[in-house]
Amino acid sequence: MTDNEPVRFKGETLQPLTIGVVDGLRDKEEGVLSWLGVPYAEPPVGEARWKSPAPVKPWTGIRSARRFAMPCAQMRDGEMIGSEDCLYLNVWRPDHTRTGLPVWVYVHGGGNQNGSGEDFCGDRLAVGVDGIVVSINYRLGPFGWFSWSGLSTGDAENDSGNYGLLDIFQALRWVREHISSFGGDPDNVTLAGQSAGARNILASFISPCAEGLYHKSTVFSGGMTLASKAQGEAYAEKLLSKLVMKDRYEANTIEARRYLHNLSQEDKAAYARGKSAEELLLHCEPAEIRMEAFPHLFMDGFVIPEEGFNRLGQGKYIKVPLMLGCTMDEFAGFIFNNDIFAEYAQNPLKQADSKEAALYGKANSFGSRLYAGFNADEVAEALAGNRDQPFIYVYRFAWRPSAAFSGGVLAALGSTHGADMDFWSGHTNHWLAEIPGESYYSEADKPGRAKLTHAMSAYLKRFLREGSPNGELGLPEWEPWNSKEGGATAMILDADRNEVKLHMSREKYDSGKILDEMATVLSDEEHELIAERLFKGRFFWEGKFK
């Protein structure tokens, strides 16, 4: 065996790799082995901040892999959590000795500002699909996405600003080199992600840097979103100008920017790198599916080509079998706490017949269809036009808790953004499950939930092996996306209290038709409120609709 040859999987928690030995966990109850907090790159700290990730160096001795690593630095409830030293991943696999297992690499959501690989616990899914599940941390916020000329070095990759995306690519390289030591097949890797993680994956489709790193993809509630270098420059200058004003008591941003511009290139970089993680994070605002508030995924011309998603129409992208999906109430969670609906959100049952409730229902209906169409239908249409694009399998997750049908908060939120992820993981970790006084998951609907979870796992198991979800006995055929009028669009994933409800839909979420419907059924006042205060700036709206 040479240094470059992978180490065979031993079937134990103590597993040698070519770069060192890791010691993981055995969960006899779940029948799974796991290795948590395994480094896949060198810490991006100090001079390595805002640079492409470097491969992790070998270590000596046994490295404990029994707990999750800290999340990447981010804000939570007004305070910084996590660390810049955060490029770690987690591995789960069934507790048996078979090798050559398919690999599913998951990229978490959170607007590219929040979240971690800990958000998706892959133990039950690994057993359900008889494969390997990997979840990763990647740099977030201004550490993962920062495009400023003051940091320019002349190296296209380091100057791209897309450090979070480069982290994902480095994690995939680590998987290619080391996953066979855990019994995985490096030639059968599926790249998966939800929300911002899914948007990162779609961006990877058009990145020459991602060629050959994966073979299939599952994209959950993520649309095609990119930012320009100019947007990145403006954002970086705004953020750093705030810090200059704080440090030097400059009277306004004009004076602060003048100070920055007068610095030498070396001093500009030193000033930015000299700021603490907390200082940088405190001056970032949450995006809430708005690009203007936090530009990222820059069309830098190297990591992401300048023509952006126009490359899809040219056939210049990574063509892999694709499972693509969204939820039926995608937008509900983004508007429920808007001040427009303050009284309704406090007591949806009491306010069920109010003007607020009626407006909320309309905003959710139009917003969810536009957002779901942006996340799934538009992506499927853009890819399906290429003759050599493998089949695309689209789903719409429609399950709602049985308690929702009696009204209340759960009725208002329904199957909102991310509600499908518990069914993919087999756990009950969605934030909806923690709403005080409400029961998103109940014993009454447990039989139906369990059957839907099993069906989704069975579809995914087939997809990971064959690039098609079909072939499992007892499950209806999942037809690929068909762009023709009346053609198949999406598998509806649903269940009642006791039984799974699966069927194909022919309905397309056409943004033009939805906008025409808005103009017809909404009053002028309703249209202005929804368009200006709820939809403006959102990914599915700004720059496309007026």
Disulfide bonds with the S-S distance in Angstrom:
Cys72-Cys86 2.05
